[in-house]
Amino acid sequence: MTPVIDAHGHVGGWADFFVPEPGAAWLVDVNTEIGIDAVGVSHLVAVGRDVAAGNELALAEAARHPGRIGVWLVADPHHPDAAARLRDQLDRPGVWGLKLHPDTHLCAATDPRYEPLLELAAAAGATVLSHGQTRSPYSDPGDLAELARRHPTLPILVGHAGLWQDGFDRAARLAAAQPNLYLEICGSRLTTRWLERLVATAGADRVLFGTDACFLDPRLGLGKVRLARLSDADRALVLGGNAVRLLGRRLTLAS
């Protein structure tokens, strides 16, 4: 049976939103109950105020929950030694790849400061998950498609599939046209009907399940895919088959 892989999660608190259950233990317990085998997280401390400390916190959670928690190491383009620091962490157990958050870091995804980080990920055989926000000057899906064209061997996931409803269809068409660009579907605005349209436009092999836990309850995100009008084969690709293929050796699951 294909495992169920949540490609977009978090642990930790965030100043702008109330996160009732910020801990990894709660997330693992809920995922066990509902049938999510593993979730890739970036620590919100790393997304926000302290990249180095936050990434180490995420790695510690992966060590505490081997095979259940994977890590997206946050890549901050403002740190001149970011590539060197991440190089030392990329091969640690549980690391899935790099997380870009251009909007939080106020640095456009196409900015040259991201290039050493993207080159590092490509050389390491890692995947990149980026926040993707339609019309953002930092992370519009069109900009992420440009990164995919610049780095054709690097899988790039458009987080939230563009975030806003008026951008979902365009994000799907961009993914359909660029072989290494993928859509990750977490977000309260991406309904089951929109999921069906993304799969129809981009192809089931280009869409990955994600929940945005702990901001959002993973039970809602999983239900969206379980109840979508998809074939069993397409549903299996979205829920985990695509993640297994992209993550390869970096994905280890609890027995």
ZAROBA-991918 format. One line per 8 residues: their letters; for each residue x, y, z of N, C-alpha, C. Coordinates in Angstrom, 3 decimals. Example, Ala and Ser with C-alpha at 12.3 -4.5 7.8 and 13.67 -1.06 7.14 Angstrom:
// residues 2
AS) 13.190 -5.690 7.800 12.300 -4.500 7.800 13.200 -3.300 7.800 | 12.850 -2.250 7.080 13.670 -1.060 7.140 12.900 0.030 7.870
END
This chain:
// residues 255
MTPVIDAH) 0.843 -1.197 0.000 0.000 0.000 0.000 0.879 1.248 0.000 | 0.514 2.236 -0.787 1.265 3.486 -0.841 1.111 4.253 0.461 | 2.218 4.689 1.062 2.090 5.463 2.302 1.453 6.817 2.056 | 0.923 7.401 3.109 0.333 8.738 3.063 1.368 9.713 3.624 | 1.781 10.664 2.801 2.858 11.583 3.151 2.332 13.011 3.099 | 2.407 13.695 4.228 2.040 15.104 4.302 3.282 15.922 3.957 | 3.246 16.607 2.823 4.425 17.300 2.322 4.628 18.681 2.917 | 3.691 19.170 3.727 3.810 20.559 4.202 3.236 20.687 5.594
GHVGGWAD) 4.115 20.646 6.589 3.704 20.834 7.962 4.660 21.754 8.701 | 4.292 22.074 9.926 5.112 22.917 10.784 5.027 22.418 12.209 | 5.998 22.821 13.006 5.898 22.728 14.461 6.355 24.072 15.023 | 5.905 24.360 16.238 6.273 25.620 16.867 5.153 26.641 16.805 | 5.354 27.762 17.478 4.367 28.825 17.518 4.676 29.929 16.530 | 3.669 30.782 16.307 3.801 31.881 15.354 3.039 33.075 15.891 | 3.665 34.242 15.888 3.093 35.409 16.558 1.777 35.870 15.952 | 1.574 35.695 14.658 0.395 36.239 13.987 -0.817 35.326 14.030
FFVPEPGA) -0.644 34.079 14.458 -1.754 33.126 14.465 -1.728 32.344 15.773 | -2.892 31.990 16.252 -2.987 31.095 17.401 -2.806 29.659 16.923 | -1.821 28.990 17.465 -1.563 27.587 17.138 -1.841 26.778 18.400 | -3.001 26.137 18.502 -3.382 25.499 19.763 -2.503 24.312 20.148 | -1.971 23.603 19.165 -1.145 22.419 19.441 0.144 22.532 18.625 | 1.152 23.235 19.123 2.349 23.481 18.322 3.382 22.370 18.348 | 3.156 21.323 19.140 4.192 20.316 19.340 4.144 19.162 18.355 | 5.305 18.572 18.131 5.401 17.433 17.215 4.707 16.196 17.769
AWLVDVNT) 4.717 16.011 19.083 4.094 14.817 19.659 2.602 14.782 19.349 | 1.918 15.934 19.495 0.497 15.985 19.149 0.289 15.648 17.678 | 1.127 16.207 16.831 0.980 15.982 15.399 1.167 14.510 15.052 | 2.157 13.881 15.621 2.390 12.453 15.364 1.215 11.621 15.872 | 0.696 11.962 17.046 -0.437 11.205 17.591 -1.658 11.304 16.681 | -1.981 12.512 16.219 -3.135 12.680 15.342 -2.901 11.957 14.016 | -1.713 12.096 13.460 -1.416 11.428 12.194 -1.527 9.916 12.326 | -1.096 9.379 13.440 -1.229 7.934 13.669 -2.695 7.535 13.687
EIGIDAVG) -3.514 8.348 14.326 -4.946 8.055 14.432 -5.644 8.068 13.074 | -5.249 8.994 12.185 -5.987 9.160 10.928 -5.294 8.523 9.730 | -4.073 8.022 9.904 -3.435 7.289 8.826 -2.480 8.084 7.959 | -1.863 9.141 8.505 -0.784 9.838 7.807 0.528 9.253 8.318 | 1.315 8.695 7.424 2.512 7.971 7.841 3.667 8.883 8.221 | 3.820 10.006 7.547 4.919 10.919 7.843 4.549 12.315 7.385 | 5.143 13.309 8.051 4.917 14.705 7.682 6.264 15.414 7.652 | 6.457 16.239 6.633 7.654 17.060 6.538 7.380 18.418 7.151
VSHLVAVG) 8.203 18.824 8.123 7.953 20.066 8.836 9.122 21.032 8.687 | 8.801 22.306 8.716 9.786 23.344 9.001 9.390 23.950 10.337 | 10.377 24.228 11.172 10.075 24.794 12.484 9.815 26.277 12.322 | 8.766 26.759 12.976 8.388 28.156 12.794 9.392 29.127 13.412 | 10.201 28.662 14.328 11.305 29.497 14.800 12.269 29.773 13.652 | 12.492 28.767 12.816 13.398 28.936 11.672 12.785 29.823 10.602 | 11.484 29.680 10.367 10.818 30.530 9.374 10.846 31.977 9.833 | 10.771 32.184 11.138 10.689 33.523 11.689 12.015 34.089 12.139
RDVAAGNE) 12.310 33.985 13.422 13.360 34.838 13.987 14.759 34.242 14.017 | 14.919 32.920 13.948 16.264 32.350 14.124 16.380 31.067 13.313 | 16.951 31.184 12.118 17.022 30.044 11.206 17.856 28.914 11.797 | 19.032 29.243 12.310 19.931 28.202 12.808 19.300 27.439 13.969 | 18.755 28.164 14.945 18.147 27.506 16.103 16.912 26.714 15.699 | 16.086 27.286 14.823 14.865 26.608 14.407 15.126 25.333 13.636 | 16.114 25.351 12.756 16.444 24.125 12.021 16.932 23.035 12.963 | 17.714 23.405 13.960 18.164 22.406 14.930 16.986 21.863 15.740
LALAEAAR) 16.025 22.705 16.062 14.834 22.226 16.763 14.063 21.214 15.907 | 13.950 21.489 14.608 13.258 20.548 13.718 14.016 19.231 13.624 | 15.324 19.298 13.521 16.131 18.078 13.454 15.988 17.256 14.736 | 15.885 17.940 15.869 15.693 17.226 17.128 14.348 16.501 17.147 | 13.311 17.126 16.594 12.004 16.460 16.531 12.055 15.240 15.613 | 12.784 15.354 14.517 12.937 14.196 13.625 13.646 13.058 14.340 | 14.621 13.389 15.165 15.322 12.353 15.926 14.418 11.710 16.971 | 13.525 12.511 17.559 12.592 11.965 18.547 11.494 11.127 17.910
HPGRIGVW) 11.175 11.414 16.642 10.082 10.710 15.960 10.595 10.178 14.618 | 11.555 9.256 14.631 12.141 8.786 13.365 11.112 8.101 12.478 | 11.139 8.482 11.211 10.211 7.897 10.263 8.828 8.503 10.282 | 8.549 9.380 11.248 7.241 10.027 11.313 7.337 11.527 11.021 | 8.476 12.123 11.379 8.723 13.542 11.139 9.910 13.677 10.193 | 9.692 14.350 9.064 10.787 14.734 8.180 11.017 16.230 8.310 | 12.137 16.711 7.794 12.517 18.101 8.003 12.745 18.809 6.669 | 12.094 19.949 6.540 12.436 20.924 5.515 13.312 21.978 6.186
LVADPHHP) 14.581 22.003 5.875 15.484 22.992 6.441 15.193 24.357 5.832 | 14.920 25.341 6.665 14.624 26.678 6.167 15.899 27.309 5.630 | 15.809 27.857 4.425 16.945 28.504 3.762 16.718 30.007 3.762 | 17.571 30.740 4.468 17.443 32.190 4.568 18.461 32.846 3.644 | 18.016 33.528 2.604 18.955 34.101 1.631 19.779 35.254 2.174 | 19.405 35.785 3.330 20.113 36.943 3.876 21.389 36.559 4.623 | 21.558 35.269 4.927 22.745 34.823 5.643 23.833 34.467 4.642 | 24.966 35.151 4.657 26.010 34.861 3.664 26.588 33.462 3.780
DAAARLRD) 26.502 32.854 4.964 27.038 31.502 5.138 25.935 30.448 5.131 | 24.757 30.799 4.608 23.623 29.883 4.662 23.909 28.571 3.943 | 24.526 28.635 2.766 24.782 27.411 2.002 25.729 26.489 2.755 | 26.779 27.053 3.348 27.733 26.231 4.093 27.063 25.579 5.296 | 26.238 26.339 5.997 25.552 25.805 7.172 24.581 24.696 6.775 | 23.842 24.908 5.707 22.873 23.897 5.273 23.555 22.665 4.695 | 24.691 22.852 4.071 25.425 21.709 3.518 25.738 20.692 4.611 | 26.078 21.183 5.787 26.392 20.288 6.896 25.158 19.580 7.433
QLDRPGVW) 23.975 20.150 7.195 22.750 19.570 7.749 21.969 18.712 6.762 | 22.213 18.895 5.472 21.359 18.260 4.462 21.396 16.741 4.509 | 22.496 16.173 4.941 22.586 14.716 4.966 22.306 14.130 6.343 | 21.790 14.932 7.246 21.421 14.382 8.545 20.119 13.596 8.426 | 19.934 12.584 9.264 18.745 11.728 9.149 17.457 12.537 9.242 | 16.537 12.207 8.372 15.217 12.824 8.403 15.053 14.054 7.552 | 16.139 14.561 6.938 16.033 15.786 6.142 15.476 15.461 4.770 | 14.404 16.156 4.394 13.778 15.961 3.092 14.285 16.949 2.046
GLKLHPDT) 14.646 18.155 2.486 15.079 19.160 1.525 15.065 20.538 2.150 | 14.936 21.550 1.306 14.971 22.939 1.752 13.590 23.579 1.663 | 13.329 24.488 2.583 12.095 25.268 2.585 12.452 26.734 2.335 | 11.839 27.318 1.317 11.986 28.739 1.042 10.713 29.453 1.485 | 10.890 30.599 2.098 9.726 31.428 2.428 10.038 32.858 2.011 | 10.002 33.123 0.706 10.390 34.442 0.212 9.588 35.589 0.809 | 8.312 35.361 1.124 7.485 36.446 1.658 7.911 36.824 3.072 | 8.203 35.843 3.906 8.660 36.149 5.252 10.037 36.805 5.232
HLCAATDP) 10.887 36.342 4.337 12.250 36.874 4.261 12.351 38.116 3.374 | 11.233 38.498 2.760 11.197 39.709 1.923 12.305 39.680 0.874 | 12.398 38.547 0.203 13.416 38.362 -0.837 12.780 37.542 -1.947 | 12.681 38.104 -3.124 12.018 37.421 -4.236 12.683 36.084 -4.533 | 11.864 35.093 -4.864 12.400 33.769 -5.158 13.424 33.792 -6.279 | 13.293 34.729 -7.189 14.222 34.827 -8.321 15.464 35.650 -7.997 | 15.591 36.137 -6.760 16.751 36.936 -6.366 18.021 36.081 -6.435 | 19.133 36.634 -6.909 20.381 35.853 -7.009 20.852 35.271 -5.685
RYEPLLEL) 20.425 35.831 -4.576 20.867 35.298 -3.283 20.348 33.893 -3.012 | 19.280 33.488 -3.708 18.790 32.124 -3.555 19.596 31.118 -4.384 | 20.335 31.576 -5.372 20.982 30.649 -6.300 21.926 29.663 -5.621 | 22.814 30.082 -4.705 23.677 29.079 -4.063 22.897 28.027 -3.285 | 21.756 28.418 -2.738 20.933 27.478 -1.983 20.247 26.476 -2.900 | 19.774 26.964 -4.031 19.144 26.072 -5.003 20.178 25.132 -5.623 | 21.350 25.646 -5.915 22.424 24.800 -6.455 22.829 23.732 -5.448 | 22.857 24.100 -4.175 23.172 23.132 -3.131 22.133 22.020 -3.092
AAAAGATV) 20.864 22.380 -3.129 19.804 21.375 -3.098 19.882 20.454 -4.302 | 20.122 21.021 -5.474 20.215 20.200 -6.688 21.376 19.230 -6.591 | 22.525 19.695 -6.115 23.698 18.829 -6.019 23.503 17.715 -4.998 | 22.705 18.001 -3.963 22.479 17.015 -2.907 21.337 16.064 -3.230 | 20.674 16.253 -4.359 19.531 15.412 -4.687 18.354 15.650 -3.769 | 18.201 16.887 -3.307 17.111 17.233 -2.392 15.975 17.895 -3.168 | 14.860 18.051 -2.502 13.679 18.713 -3.053 13.529 20.064 -2.374 | 12.913 21.022 -3.056 12.666 22.345 -2.492 11.167 22.575 -2.399
LSHGQTRS) 10.718 22.954 -1.219 9.344 23.395 -0.999 9.377 24.892 -0.758 | 8.636 25.647 -1.553 8.585 27.094 -1.365 7.158 27.534 -1.084 | 7.037 28.492 -0.191 5.761 29.199 -0.094 5.428 29.748 -1.479 | 4.190 29.569 -1.904 3.770 30.063 -3.211 2.511 30.890 -3.069 | 2.569 32.131 -3.490 1.445 33.041 -3.261 1.183 33.877 -4.508 | 0.068 33.617 -5.138 -0.304 34.326 -6.355 -0.292 35.837 -6.150 | 0.331 36.532 -7.071 0.477 37.989 -7.099 1.485 38.536 -6.094 | 2.090 37.666 -5.318 3.121 38.148 -4.411 4.334 38.624 -5.207
PYSDPGDL) 4.967 39.730 -4.807 6.208 40.133 -5.473 7.378 39.232 -5.113 | 7.156 38.295 -4.200 8.241 37.432 -3.728 8.095 35.977 -4.168 | 6.865 35.449 -4.228 6.713 34.000 -4.422 5.588 33.628 -5.379 | 5.273 34.485 -6.326 4.241 34.131 -7.305 4.625 32.824 -8.014 | 3.664 31.941 -8.286 3.986 30.695 -8.970 4.762 30.883 -10.269 | 4.546 31.985 -10.953 5.336 32.243 -12.155 6.815 32.375 -11.854 | 7.146 32.966 -10.717 8.547 33.078 -10.318 9.116 31.713 -9.940 | 8.309 30.893 -9.293 8.778 29.552 -8.946 8.953 28.697 -10.204
AELARRHP) 8.109 28.922 -11.208 8.301 28.239 -12.489 9.619 28.657 -13.135 | 9.979 29.924 -12.973 11.266 30.388 -13.500 12.425 29.691 -12.796 | 12.323 29.508 -11.490 13.363 28.760 -10.776 13.463 27.330 -11.302 | 12.314 26.719 -11.558 12.321 25.354 -12.088 12.981 25.298 -13.452 | 12.779 26.315 -14.266 13.445 26.345 -15.583 14.952 26.525 -15.432 | 15.369 27.319 -14.457 16.801 27.542 -14.240 17.499 26.292 -13.699 | 16.742 25.474 -12.963 17.318 24.292 -12.298 16.493 23.065 -12.689 | 16.645 22.574 -13.901 15.727 21.551 -14.419 15.809 20.193 -13.721
TLPILVGH) 16.862 19.931 -12.952 16.940 18.652 -12.232 16.418 18.754 -10.807 | 16.008 19.940 -10.402 15.599 20.177 -9.018 14.079 20.185 -8.904 | 13.482 19.250 -8.168 12.030 19.315 -7.960 11.671 20.493 -7.063 | 10.735 21.311 -7.518 10.291 22.474 -6.758 8.786 22.359 -6.525 | 8.391 22.422 -5.264 6.976 22.342 -4.899 6.445 23.743 -4.651 | 5.354 24.079 -5.318 4.673 25.353 -5.099 3.747 25.176 -3.907 | 4.190 25.645 -2.737 3.372 25.519 -1.545 2.041 26.225 -1.690 | 0.980 25.575 -1.225 -0.388 26.109 -1.280 -0.929 26.205 -2.709
AGLWQDGF) -0.191 25.698 -3.683 -0.613 25.762 -5.094 -0.959 27.179 -5.532 | -0.319 28.165 -4.908 -0.582 29.561 -5.251 -1.420 30.307 -4.242 | -1.991 29.605 -3.277 -2.688 30.153 -2.105 -4.072 30.735 -2.381 | -4.208 31.608 -3.387 -5.487 32.266 -3.643 -6.255 31.567 -4.753 | -7.583 31.571 -4.643 -8.420 30.838 -5.603 -8.220 31.318 -7.033 | -8.023 32.605 -7.218 -7.895 33.095 -8.590 -6.544 32.757 -9.209 | -5.673 32.089 -8.448 -4.384 31.691 -8.991 -4.202 30.202 -9.162 | -5.169 29.395 -8.678 -4.988 27.944 -8.727 -4.860 27.432 -10.162
DRAARLAA) -5.747 27.891 -11.041 -5.729 27.376 -12.410 -4.415 27.731 -13.115 | -3.944 28.958 -12.931 -2.673 29.352 -13.547 -1.518 28.519 -12.986 | -1.492 28.294 -11.672 -0.436 27.471 -11.084 -0.452 26.065 -11.673 | -1.650 25.524 -11.884 -1.748 24.188 -12.464 -1.216 24.167 -13.889 | -1.515 25.209 -14.659 -1.014 25.254 -16.029 0.503 25.432 -16.067 | 1.045 26.183 -15.127 2.498 26.326 -15.043 3.144 24.985 -14.714 | 2.559 24.237 -13.786 3.110 22.927 -13.434 3.018 21.954 -14.598 | 1.914 22.001 -15.322 1.758 21.105 -16.472 2.812 21.369 -17.530
AQPNLYLE) 3.277 22.611 -17.630 4.233 22.992 -18.675 5.689 22.818 -18.260 | 5.952 22.621 -16.967 7.338 22.553 -16.489 7.533 21.242 -15.737 | 8.341 20.319 -16.274 8.380 18.957 -15.732 8.819 18.828 -14.279 | 9.571 19.775 -13.747 10.038 19.659 -12.362 9.331 20.602 -11.405 | 8.169 21.118 -11.811 7.371 21.985 -10.952 6.136 21.215 -10.483 | 5.889 21.255 -9.180 4.804 20.477 -8.583 3.931 21.383 -7.725 | 2.699 20.953 -7.504 1.753 21.699 -6.681 1.554 20.970 -5.362 | 1.689 21.708 -4.265 1.381 21.165 -2.937 0.118 21.867 -2.470
ICGSRLTT) -0.852 21.145 -1.918 -2.236 21.614 -1.898 -2.742 22.122 -0.552 | -1.887 22.372 0.430 -2.431 22.768 1.730 -3.022 24.174 1.679 | -3.994 24.410 2.561 -4.603 25.727 2.647 -6.112 25.629 2.775 | -6.687 26.547 3.524 -8.128 26.513 3.768 -8.941 26.915 2.548 | -8.319 27.567 1.579 -9.059 28.033 0.399 -9.091 26.997 -0.723 | -8.249 25.981 -0.632 -8.182 24.982 -1.697 -9.162 23.858 -1.370 | -10.317 23.911 -1.989 -11.395 22.975 -1.711 -11.196 21.661 -2.460 | -12.053 20.711 -2.128 -12.032 19.433 -2.844 -12.277 19.642 -4.336
RWLERLVA) -13.195 20.522 -4.677 -13.463 20.783 -6.092 -12.232 21.358 -6.790 | -11.523 22.260 -6.113 -10.305 22.805 -6.706 -9.240 21.726 -6.849 | -9.142 20.838 -5.877 -8.184 19.735 -5.993 -8.464 18.909 -7.245 | -9.720 18.616 -7.475 -10.074 17.845 -8.673 -9.657 18.584 -9.940 | -9.820 19.899 -9.963 -9.437 20.679 -11.140 -7.921 20.732 -11.310 | -7.172 20.828 -10.206 -5.715 20.821 -10.304 -5.217 19.513 -10.900 | -5.788 18.415 -10.441 -5.386 17.111 -10.965 -5.738 17.000 -12.444 | -6.907 17.500 -12.830 -7.317 17.433 -14.237 -6.404 18.273 -15.127
TAGADRVL) -5.928 19.401 -14.617 -5.122 20.313 -15.433 -3.649 19.947 -15.433 | -3.078 19.724 -14.248 -1.636 19.475 -14.141 -1.290 18.002 -14.261 | -2.232 17.130 -13.912 -1.961 15.696 -13.862 -1.761 15.253 -12.433 | -2.251 14.080 -12.100 -2.145 13.589 -10.727 -0.699 13.406 -10.293 | 0.200 13.187 -11.261 1.609 12.987 -10.919 2.327 14.286 -10.581 | 1.607 15.418 -10.587 2.217 16.719 -10.295 1.614 17.389 -9.063 | 0.810 16.655 -8.307 0.085 17.225 -7.174 0.411 16.417 -5.919 | 0.777 17.132 -4.841 1.155 16.470 -3.597 0.278 16.936 -2.443
FGTDACFL) -0.097 15.981 -1.611 -0.882 16.218 -0.418 -0.071 16.993 0.625 | -0.701 17.992 1.236 -0.122 18.720 2.358 -1.243 19.301 3.191 | -0.966 19.590 4.463 -2.026 20.028 5.372 -1.793 21.397 6.000 | -0.567 21.864 6.080 -0.191 23.079 6.803 -0.392 22.934 8.306 | -0.418 21.680 8.808 -0.402 21.491 10.256 0.907 22.093 10.804 | 0.916 22.667 11.952 -0.159 22.729 12.930 -1.010 24.001 12.809 | -0.789 24.824 11.759 -1.695 25.950 11.537 -3.120 25.444 11.310 | -3.249 24.392 10.503 -4.544 23.810 10.182 -4.567 22.369 10.667
DPRLGLGK) -5.757 21.902 11.029 -5.895 20.540 11.525 -5.675 19.551 10.375 | -4.771 18.588 10.528 -4.499 17.663 9.423 -5.688 16.798 9.045 | -6.645 16.645 9.947 -7.822 15.838 9.615 -8.623 16.466 8.492 | -8.677 17.794 8.461 -9.396 18.475 7.391 -8.671 18.305 6.059 | -7.360 18.454 6.077 -6.597 18.308 4.840 -6.681 16.912 4.264 | -6.631 15.906 5.122 -6.716 14.537 4.630 -8.109 14.243 4.088 | -9.135 14.727 4.769 -10.496 14.499 4.296 -10.737 15.065 2.919 | -10.099 16.197 2.634 -10.246 16.828 1.321 -9.815 15.884 0.207
VRLARLSD) -8.735 15.162 0.432 -8.243 14.249 -0.603 -9.032 12.950 -0.602 | -9.364 12.465 0.576 -10.118 11.211 0.662 -11.481 11.328 -0.025 | -12.095 12.512 0.050 -13.446 12.680 -0.479 -13.481 13.241 -1.901 | -12.334 13.561 -2.456 -12.298 14.099 -3.812 -12.709 13.027 -4.822 | -13.293 13.494 -5.913 -13.703 12.579 -6.981 -12.492 12.310 -7.881 | -11.633 11.433 -7.387 -10.429 11.030 -8.094 -10.439 9.515 -8.243 | -9.754 9.032 -9.243 -9.585 7.588 -9.347 -8.695 7.113 -8.210 | -8.777 5.833 -7.891 -7.937 5.300 -6.818 -6.460 5.499 -7.133
ADRALVLG) -6.093 5.334 -8.396 -4.687 5.494 -8.778 -4.237 6.938 -8.615 | -5.072 7.888 -9.028 -4.712 9.295 -8.890 -4.650 9.703 -7.421 | -5.588 9.218 -6.625 -5.599 9.550 -5.200 -4.316 9.040 -4.522 | -3.894 7.845 -4.896 -2.685 7.281 -4.306 -1.452 8.107 -4.669 | -1.406 8.619 -5.880 -0.287 9.482 -6.266 -0.270 10.754 -5.432 | -1.418 11.388 -5.289 -1.497 12.638 -4.537 -1.158 12.416 -3.070 | -1.701 11.369 -2.481 -1.530 11.146 -1.051 -0.112 10.734 -0.675 | 0.609 10.114 -1.576 1.943 9.692 -1.166 2.852 9.206 -2.268
GNAVRLLG) 2.263 8.723 -3.361 3.096 8.164 -4.418 4.082 9.162 -4.994 | 3.630 10.387 -5.190 4.532 11.404 -5.745 5.628 11.770 -4.752 | 5.280 11.880 -3.476 6.284 12.197 -2.461 7.331 11.094 -2.356 | 6.895 9.849 -2.401 7.844 8.732 -2.358 8.818 8.822 -3.530 | 8.317 9.128 -4.701 9.177 9.221 -5.891 10.154 10.385 -5.779 | 9.676 11.546 -5.361 10.536 12.727 -5.315 11.557 12.664 -4.186 | 11.150 12.183 -3.033 12.055 12.184 -1.888 13.062 11.046 -1.934 | 12.688 9.952 -2.546 13.630 8.854 -2.734 14.256 8.387 -1.432
RRLTLAS) 15.575 8.295 -1.412 16.299 7.771 -0.259 16.112 8.616 0.988 | 15.708 9.875 0.816 15.555 10.747 1.982 14.315 10.416 2.799 | 13.398 9.687 2.222 12.172 9.331 2.934 12.356 7.977 3.619 | 12.386 7.992 4.922 12.393 6.755 5.683 11.148 6.756 6.547 | 10.476 5.624 6.592 9.213 5.515 7.322 9.359 4.596 8.518 | 8.589 4.873 9.556 8.590 4.024 10.738 8.009 2.661 10.376 | 8.584 1.637 10.932 8.103 0.277 10.633 6.851 -0.030 11.439
END
